[in-house]
Amino acid sequence: MSPKFVPAGLAELQRIGLLAELPGETLVRLAQRMRREQVHAGGAVVEEGEDGDRFYVVLTGMFTVSQASLGPRRVLRPGDYFGEVALTMDVPRTASVRALTRIPVWPSE
């Protein structure tokens, strides 16, 4: 992934169910910490088993989620998010996430 230093917009983040109820000032701080990164079609955003230090929101495009033992699990679309399990539970990534097309993601550390 190659970083593009374009912050996520507040209106975009407010459309994410998990973030919609955050107080305005919290959402502003979160948006300031998020920077767009471009992912190529088929490119891995996260790999199962690796340490997780970022949370991602899907604002455009689609991603596949898979697990080594179970195969493909689901497709993520705009409004979805991923990476929260590794951050909140302090465990390695529980699945791999790959882009279906060339698309940007907005991670937050």
VMD Tcl script that builds the backbone (N, CA, C; Angstrom):
set m [mol new atoms 327]
animate dup $m
set s [atomselect $m all]
$s set {name element resname resid chain x y z} {
  {N N MET 1 A 0.844 -1.183 0.000}
  {CA C MET 1 A 0.000 0.000 0.000}
  {C C MET 1 A 0.880 1.233 0.000}
  {N N SER 2 A 0.451 2.244 -0.704}
  {CA C SER 2 A 1.195 3.498 -0.690}
  {C C SER 2 A 0.332 4.578 -0.067}
  {N N PRO 3 A 0.832 5.254 0.964}
  {CA C PRO 3 A 0.026 6.269 1.631}
  {C C PRO 3 A -0.247 7.472 0.743}
  {N N LYS 4 A -1.436 7.967 0.819}
  {CA C LYS 4 A -1.828 9.237 0.219}
  {C C LYS 4 A -2.349 10.051 1.398}
  {N N PHE 5 A -1.717 11.154 1.697}
  {CA C PHE 5 A -2.059 11.886 2.908}
  {C C PHE 5 A -3.299 12.746 2.706}
  {N N VAL 6 A -4.418 12.070 2.611}
  {CA C VAL 6 A -5.720 12.711 2.479}
  {C C VAL 6 A -6.558 12.235 3.657}
  {N N PRO 7 A -6.918 13.119 4.572}
  {CA C PRO 7 A -7.689 12.671 5.731}
  {C C PRO 7 A -9.096 12.252 5.344}
  {N N ALA 8 A -9.644 11.325 6.103}
  {CA C ALA 8 A -11.035 10.916 5.905}
  {C C ALA 8 A -11.941 12.078 6.288}
  {N N GLY 9 A -13.051 12.215 5.583}
  {CA C GLY 9 A -13.988 13.290 5.865}
  {C C GLY 9 A -14.965 12.912 6.962}
  {N N LEU 10 A -15.415 13.901 7.710}
  {CA C LEU 10 A -16.365 13.656 8.790}
  {C C LEU 10 A -17.661 13.039 8.273}
  {N N ALA 11 A -18.168 13.561 7.173}
  {CA C ALA 11 A -19.427 13.040 6.627}
  {C C ALA 11 A -19.271 11.557 6.266}
  {N N GLU 12 A -18.113 11.187 5.735}
  {CA C GLU 12 A -17.870 9.788 5.390}
  {C C GLU 12 A -17.862 8.912 6.637}
  {N N LEU 13 A -17.194 9.372 7.674}
  {CA C LEU 13 A -17.104 8.588 8.905}
  {C C LEU 13 A -18.448 8.485 9.615}
  {N N GLN 14 A -19.270 9.498 9.527}
  {CA C GLN 14 A -20.579 9.465 10.180}
  {C C GLN 14 A -21.496 8.417 9.554}
  {N N ARG 15 A -21.195 7.978 8.346}
  {CA C ARG 15 A -21.998 6.936 7.697}
  {C C ARG 15 A -21.624 5.535 8.167}
  {N N ILE 16 A -20.550 5.416 8.928}
  {CA C ILE 16 A -20.131 4.122 9.467}
  {C C ILE 16 A -20.890 3.899 10.770}
  {N N GLY 17 A -21.707 2.857 10.806}
  {CA C GLY 17 A -22.567 2.604 11.965}
  {C C GLY 17 A -21.858 2.665 13.306}
  {N N LEU 18 A -20.709 2.035 13.394}
  {CA C LEU 18 A -19.946 2.000 14.642}
  {C C LEU 18 A -19.526 3.388 15.104}
  {N N LEU 19 A -19.290 4.297 14.164}
  {CA C LEU 19 A -18.763 5.621 14.488}
  {C C LEU 19 A -19.832 6.698 14.566}
  {N N ALA 20 A -21.000 6.429 14.047}
  {CA C ALA 20 A -22.053 7.440 13.910}
  {C C ALA 20 A -22.450 8.098 15.227}
  {N N GLU 21 A -22.367 7.383 16.310}
  {CA C GLU 21 A -22.809 7.909 17.604}
  {C C GLU 21 A -21.704 8.588 18.411}
  {N N LEU 22 A -20.499 8.628 17.868}
  {CA C LEU 22 A -19.406 9.286 18.589}
  {C C LEU 22 A -19.660 10.790 18.683}
  {N N PRO 23 A -19.266 11.411 19.795}
  {CA C PRO 23 A -19.384 12.868 19.892}
  {C C PRO 23 A -18.574 13.541 18.782}
  {N N GLY 24 A -19.023 14.700 18.332}
  {CA C GLY 24 A -18.388 15.418 17.232}
  {C C GLY 24 A -16.897 15.611 17.389}
  {N N GLU 25 A -16.450 16.029 18.573}
  {CA C GLU 25 A -15.028 16.289 18.766}
  {C C GLU 25 A -14.195 15.006 18.696}
  {N N THR 26 A -14.766 13.891 19.134}
  {CA C THR 26 A -14.073 12.609 19.039}
  {C C THR 26 A -13.941 12.190 17.581}
  {N N LEU 27 A -14.998 12.379 16.832}
  {CA C LEU 27 A -14.978 12.032 15.417}
  {C C LEU 27 A -13.986 12.910 14.642}
  {N N VAL 28 A -13.887 14.168 15.006}
  {CA C VAL 28 A -12.917 15.069 14.373}
  {C C VAL 28 A -11.498 14.563 14.635}
  {N N ARG 29 A -11.197 14.202 15.876}
  {CA C ARG 29 A -9.857 13.694 16.203}
  {C C ARG 29 A -9.552 12.407 15.442}
  {N N LEU 30 A -10.543 11.532 15.338}
  {CA C LEU 30 A -10.356 10.287 14.609}
  {C C LEU 30 A -10.084 10.571 13.130}
  {N N ALA 31 A -10.869 11.445 12.533}
  {CA C ALA 31 A -10.691 11.789 11.112}
  {C C ALA 31 A -9.301 12.356 10.857}
  {N N GLN 32 A -8.780 13.132 11.783}
  {CA C GLN 32 A -7.455 13.731 11.620}
  {C C GLN 32 A -6.344 12.680 11.655}
  {N N ARG 33 A -6.607 11.552 12.306}
  {CA C ARG 33 A -5.603 10.487 12.421}
  {C C ARG 33 A -5.650 9.496 11.270}
  {N N MET 34 A -6.700 9.545 10.471}
  {CA C MET 34 A -6.870 8.582 9.389}
  {C C MET 34 A -6.315 9.143 8.085}
  {N N ARG 35 A -5.507 8.344 7.406}
  {CA C ARG 35 A -4.909 8.749 6.136}
  {C C ARG 35 A -5.187 7.676 5.094}
  {N N ARG 36 A -5.610 8.096 3.938}
  {CA C ARG 36 A -5.958 7.158 2.872}
  {C C ARG 36 A -4.724 6.418 2.382}
  {N N GLU 37 A -4.876 5.123 2.177}
  {CA C GLU 37 A -3.847 4.270 1.584}
  {C C GLU 37 A -4.484 3.524 0.414}
  {N N GLN 38 A -3.782 3.456 -0.698}
  {CA C GLN 38 A -4.288 2.777 -1.894}
  {C C GLN 38 A -3.923 1.301 -1.836}
  {N N VAL 39 A -4.876 0.430 -2.135}
  {CA C VAL 39 A -4.647 -1.010 -2.166}
  {C C VAL 39 A -4.967 -1.503 -3.576}
  {N N HIS 40 A -4.079 -2.286 -4.140}
  {CA C HIS 40 A -4.279 -2.826 -5.483}
  {C C HIS 40 A -5.198 -4.043 -5.436}
  {N N ALA 41 A -5.877 -4.327 -6.531}
  {CA C ALA 41 A -6.758 -5.491 -6.619}
  {C C ALA 41 A -5.997 -6.747 -6.217}
  {N N GLY 42 A -6.570 -7.501 -5.311}
  {CA C GLY 42 A -5.939 -8.717 -4.816}
  {C C GLY 42 A -4.947 -8.472 -3.692}
  {N N GLY 43 A -4.654 -7.214 -3.414}
  {CA C GLY 43 A -3.681 -6.876 -2.379}
  {C C GLY 43 A -4.226 -7.104 -0.975}
  {N N ALA 44 A -3.356 -7.586 -0.113}
  {CA C ALA 44 A -3.739 -7.821 1.279}
  {C C ALA 44 A -3.653 -6.527 2.072}
  {N N VAL 45 A -4.684 -6.262 2.827}
  {CA C VAL 45 A -4.676 -5.132 3.752}
  {C C VAL 45 A -4.161 -5.623 5.094}
  {N N VAL 46 A -4.682 -6.762 5.547}
  {CA C VAL 46 A -4.190 -7.424 6.753}
  {C C VAL 46 A -4.101 -8.921 6.467}
  {N N GLU 47 A -3.191 -9.579 7.181}
  {CA C GLU 47 A -3.011 -11.018 7.030}
  {C C GLU 47 A -3.294 -11.705 8.359}
  {N N GLU 48 A -4.028 -12.782 8.297}
  {CA C GLU 48 A -4.343 -13.579 9.478}
  {C C GLU 48 A -3.052 -13.951 10.207}
  {N N GLY 49 A -3.043 -13.790 11.526}
  {CA C GLY 49 A -1.896 -14.158 12.341}
  {C C GLY 49 A -0.917 -13.038 12.626}
  {N N GLU 50 A -0.946 -11.966 11.839}
  {CA C GLU 50 A -0.010 -10.859 12.094}
  {C C GLU 50 A -0.521 -9.991 13.239}
  {N N ASP 51 A 0.392 -9.226 13.831}
  {CA C ASP 51 A -0.001 -8.292 14.883}
  {C C ASP 51 A -0.849 -7.193 14.267}
  {N N GLY 52 A -1.831 -6.750 15.019}
  {CA C GLY 52 A -2.707 -5.691 14.519}
  {C C GLY 52 A -2.472 -4.387 15.249}
  {N N ASP 53 A -2.230 -3.323 14.482}
  {CA C ASP 53 A -2.021 -2.018 15.096}
  {C C ASP 53 A -2.879 -0.943 14.444}
  {N N ARG 54 A -3.825 -1.364 13.582}
  {CA C ARG 54 A -4.679 -0.409 12.893}
  {C C ARG 54 A -6.115 -0.925 12.813}
  {N N PHE 55 A -7.011 0.007 12.750}
  {CA C PHE 55 A -8.437 -0.221 12.540}
  {C C PHE 55 A -8.779 0.411 11.192}
  {N N TYR 56 A -9.589 -0.235 10.391}
  {CA C TYR 56 A -9.890 0.245 9.043}
  {C C TYR 56 A -11.395 0.443 8.854}
  {N N VAL 57 A -11.759 1.457 8.091}
  {CA C VAL 57 A -13.143 1.641 7.674}
  {C C VAL 57 A -13.195 1.549 6.150}
  {N N VAL 58 A -14.266 0.961 5.660}
  {CA C VAL 58 A -14.464 0.810 4.219}
  {C C VAL 58 A -15.387 1.935 3.761}
  {N N LEU 59 A -14.848 2.842 2.971}
  {CA C LEU 59 A -15.648 3.961 2.458}
  {C C LEU 59 A -16.040 3.742 1.005}
  {N N THR 60 A -15.243 2.973 0.268}
  {CA C THR 60 A -15.560 2.645 -1.124}
  {C C THR 60 A -15.069 1.237 -1.409}
  {N N GLY 61 A -15.575 0.629 -2.467}
  {CA C GLY 61 A -15.079 -0.658 -2.928}
  {C C GLY 61 A -15.526 -1.836 -2.087}
  {N N MET 62 A -14.915 -2.993 -2.393}
  {CA C MET 62 A -15.244 -4.226 -1.687}
  {C C MET 62 A -13.974 -5.009 -1.354}
  {N N PHE 63 A -14.031 -5.715 -0.246}
  {CA C PHE 63 A -12.925 -6.523 0.248}
  {C C PHE 63 A -13.439 -7.907 0.605}
  {N N THR 64 A -12.585 -8.916 0.482}
  {CA C THR 64 A -12.953 -10.258 0.932}
  {C C THR 64 A -12.273 -10.536 2.263}
  {N N VAL 65 A -12.968 -11.257 3.112}
  {CA C VAL 65 A -12.442 -11.681 4.401}
  {C C VAL 65 A -12.330 -13.201 4.352}
  {N N SER 66 A -11.157 -13.734 4.712}
  {CA C SER 66 A -10.987 -15.185 4.702}
  {C C SER 66 A -10.160 -15.624 5.900}
  {N N GLN 67 A -10.340 -16.884 6.238}
  {CA C GLN 67 A -9.555 -17.507 7.304}
  {C C GLN 67 A -8.931 -18.776 6.745}
  {N N ALA 68 A -7.701 -19.048 7.132}
  {CA C ALA 68 A -6.966 -20.194 6.597}
  {C C ALA 68 A -7.746 -21.500 6.807}
  {N N SER 69 A -8.358 -21.665 7.952}
  {CA C SER 69 A -9.038 -22.923 8.253}
  {C C SER 69 A -10.440 -23.018 7.660}
  {N N LEU 70 A -11.044 -21.878 7.309}
  {CA C LEU 70 A -12.438 -21.882 6.852}
  {C C LEU 70 A -12.640 -21.350 5.433}
  {N N GLY 71 A -11.618 -20.744 4.856}
  {CA C GLY 71 A -11.744 -20.172 3.517}
  {C C GLY 71 A -12.450 -18.823 3.553}
  {N N PRO 72 A -13.020 -18.416 2.413}
  {CA C PRO 72 A -13.711 -17.120 2.351}
  {C C PRO 72 A -14.877 -17.065 3.334}
  {N N ARG 73 A -14.992 -15.944 4.024}
  {CA C ARG 73 A -16.036 -15.807 5.048}
  {C C ARG 73 A -17.100 -14.792 4.668}
  {N N ARG 74 A -16.690 -13.661 4.098}
  {CA C ARG 74 A -17.666 -12.628 3.753}
  {C C ARG 74 A -17.039 -11.560 2.875}
  {N N VAL 75 A -17.882 -10.680 2.387}
  {CA C VAL 75 A -17.437 -9.534 1.594}
  {C C VAL 75 A -17.763 -8.270 2.374}
  {N N LEU 76 A -16.781 -7.377 2.477}
  {CA C LEU 76 A -16.989 -6.089 3.144}
  {C C LEU 76 A -17.303 -5.036 2.096}
  {N N ARG 77 A -18.245 -4.145 2.434}
  {CA C ARG 77 A -18.691 -3.088 1.536}
  {C C ARG 77 A -18.630 -1.750 2.274}
  {N N PRO 78 A -18.860 -0.651 1.547}
  {CA C PRO 78 A -18.873 0.657 2.226}
  {C C PRO 78 A -19.804 0.654 3.444}
  {N N GLY 79 A -19.284 1.209 4.525}
  {CA C GLY 79 A -20.007 1.216 5.793}
  {C C GLY 79 A -19.515 0.152 6.750}
  {N N ASP 80 A -18.760 -0.824 6.239}
  {CA C ASP 80 A -18.191 -1.872 7.089}
  {C C ASP 80 A -16.847 -1.413 7.649}
  {N N TYR 81 A -16.313 -2.171 8.564}
  {CA C TYR 81 A -15.016 -1.882 9.178}
  {C C TYR 81 A -14.355 -3.196 9.532}
  {N N PHE 82 A -13.055 -3.157 9.764}
  {CA C PHE 82 A -12.327 -4.356 10.173}
  {C C PHE 82 A -11.065 -3.955 10.918}
  {N N GLY 83 A -10.476 -4.925 11.606}
  {CA C GLY 83 A -9.261 -4.687 12.375}
  {C C GLY 83 A -9.506 -4.428 13.842}
  {N N GLU 84 A -10.768 -4.328 14.222}
  {CA C GLU 84 A -11.088 -3.988 15.614}
  {C C GLU 84 A -10.802 -5.128 16.580}
  {N N VAL 85 A -10.895 -6.378 16.139}
  {CA C VAL 85 A -10.691 -7.514 17.041}
  {C C VAL 85 A -9.261 -7.519 17.571}
  {N N ALA 86 A -8.286 -7.387 16.683}
  {CA C ALA 86 A -6.879 -7.407 17.114}
  {C C ALA 86 A -6.579 -6.263 18.070}
  {N N LEU 87 A -7.179 -5.105 17.831}
  {CA C LEU 87 A -6.917 -3.941 18.688}
  {C C LEU 87 A -7.602 -4.039 20.040}
  {N N THR 88 A -8.868 -4.427 20.040}
  {CA C THR 88 A -9.618 -4.424 21.295}
  {C C THR 88 A -9.331 -5.629 22.172}
  {N N MET 89 A -8.937 -6.759 21.558}
  {CA C MET 89 A -8.705 -7.972 22.340}
  {C C MET 89 A -7.222 -8.302 22.491}
  {N N ASP 90 A -6.350 -7.473 21.873}
  {CA C ASP 90 A -4.906 -7.682 21.930}
  {C C ASP 90 A -4.519 -9.105 21.518}
  {N N VAL 91 A -5.034 -9.514 20.353}
  {CA C VAL 91 A -4.728 -10.828 19.778}
  {C C VAL 91 A -4.240 -10.609 18.343}
  {N N PRO 92 A -3.564 -11.605 17.751}
  {CA C PRO 92 A -3.176 -11.473 16.345}
  {C C PRO 92 A -4.419 -11.378 15.453}
  {N N ARG 93 A -4.233 -10.906 14.229}
  {CA C ARG 93 A -5.341 -10.804 13.275}
  {C C ARG 93 A -6.032 -12.163 13.144}
  {N N THR 94 A -7.351 -12.154 13.175}
  {CA C THR 94 A -8.120 -13.401 13.124}
  {C C THR 94 A -8.520 -13.787 11.707}
  {N N ALA 95 A -8.255 -12.923 10.733}
  {CA C ALA 95 A -8.597 -13.203 9.336}
  {C C ALA 95 A -7.721 -12.348 8.423}
  {N N SER 96 A -7.695 -12.728 7.162}
  {CA C SER 96 A -7.025 -11.927 6.132}
  {C C SER 96 A -8.077 -11.125 5.388}
  {N N VAL 97 A -7.717 -9.911 4.985}
  {CA C VAL 97 A -8.624 -9.058 4.221}
  {C C VAL 97 A -7.888 -8.604 2.967}
  {N N ARG 98 A -8.516 -8.841 1.802}
  {CA C ARG 98 A -7.925 -8.479 0.513}
  {C C ARG 98 A -8.898 -7.624 -0.291}
  {N N ALA 99 A -8.336 -6.713 -1.073}
  {CA C ALA 99 A -9.150 -5.848 -1.933}
  {C C ALA 99 A -9.601 -6.626 -3.162}
  {N N LEU 100 A -10.855 -6.452 -3.551}
  {CA C LEU 100 A -11.352 -7.076 -4.777}
  {C C LEU 100 A -10.997 -6.242 -6.002}
  {N N THR 101 A -10.873 -4.936 -5.812}
  {CA C THR 101 A -10.477 -4.027 -6.883}
  {C C THR 101 A -9.481 -3.037 -6.290}
  {N N ARG 102 A -8.883 -2.213 -7.131}
  {CA C ARG 102 A -7.963 -1.181 -6.633}
  {C C ARG 102 A -8.800 -0.127 -5.913}
  {N N ILE 103 A -8.590 0.009 -4.636}
  {CA C ILE 103 A -9.406 0.917 -3.834}
  {C C ILE 103 A -8.623 1.492 -2.662}
  {N N PRO 104 A -9.074 2.633 -2.159}
  {CA C PRO 104 A -8.439 3.197 -0.968}
  {C C PRO 104 A -9.068 2.637 0.309}
  {N N VAL 105 A -8.281 2.609 1.362}
  {CA C VAL 105 A -8.774 2.303 2.712}
  {C C VAL 105 A -8.337 3.431 3.622}
  {N N TRP 106 A -9.011 3.573 4.738}
  {CA C TRP 106 A -8.677 4.620 5.701}
  {C C TRP 106 A -8.384 3.969 7.041}
  {N N PRO 107 A -7.086 3.721 7.339}
  {CA C PRO 107 A -6.739 3.142 8.640}
  {C C PRO 107 A -6.558 4.213 9.712}
  {N N SER 108 A -6.736 3.796 10.940}
  {CA C SER 108 A -6.443 4.644 12.087}
  {C C SER 108 A -5.587 3.843 13.045}
  {N N GLU 109 A -4.528 4.442 13.512}
  {CA C GLU 109 A -3.634 3.760 14.465}
  {C C GLU 109 A -4.063 4.044 15.874}
}
mol reanalyze $m
mol bondsrecalc $m
mol representation Tube
mol addrep $m
